[in-house]
Amino acid sequence: MKLSGTIRRSDLEGGHWTFEASDGKTYQLAGSIGAAKDGAKASAEGEVDKNAMGIGMTGPTFKVSKLTLE
């Protein structure tokens, strides 16, 4: 699955990264996100982990396999 959108940093519950996809959905990011910067436009490849649970409660967990900043 490939998404395009904006990376966001949330300070909620100790902090986590989210991805605001261009289709309006928000995902909590997990996996390979080393180059992430708050507000950066990016493309993310990976998959939604339907079995993951997190304390951020900002959307489903998207396990990133590749992140490309635009």
N, C-alpha and C positions, 0 to 999 in steps of 0.2 A: 504494500500500500504506500502511496506517495502523497504527501500533503504539502501545500504551500501556505505560508502565513507569517505570523509574527511571534517571536520568542518573547516571553515575559518572565520576570522573576517575581515570585510571591514570597513575602516574609512570613506568611501564615504558618503557624506550627513549626517554627524553626527554619523555614525556607524550602522552597522547591521551585522547579522550572515548569512553566506551562507553555502551551503552543496554541495560539488563537488562529485556527485554520481559516482560509479564505471562504469556506462554506458556512462560517458562523459558529462552528463547534469548537469547544475548548478541551484540550487534552493535558493531562499531567505527564511530563516527560520522564523517561527512565532509559538507561543505557548509555550509548555513546554520544554525549553532549558536551564534550570538552571545550569546543569553540563557542559555546552559547554566550550571547550578550543580550541584556535586556533591551527590547525595542528593535532588535535586528530582524530584517526580513530574511526568510530562509525557506528551504525545501527540506523536508524530512522523509526518510524512507524507513519503513519498519512495519510493525503490526500492533493492533490493539490487543492488550492482554486482558481478556475477559475474566480471568481468575484472580487478578491482582486487586489488592485492597490497599488503600493509603489513607493517611490522616488529613491530607490536603483537601479532599472533597471538592476538587475543582473540575472534575470530569474523569472520563476513563483513562487508564494508563496506556500510553503509547510507548512501546519499546523501540527506541531508535537504533537502527543499524547503520545509518549514514545521515549526517547533517551537513548541508551545504548552505553557507551564508551567501546572500545575493548582494 
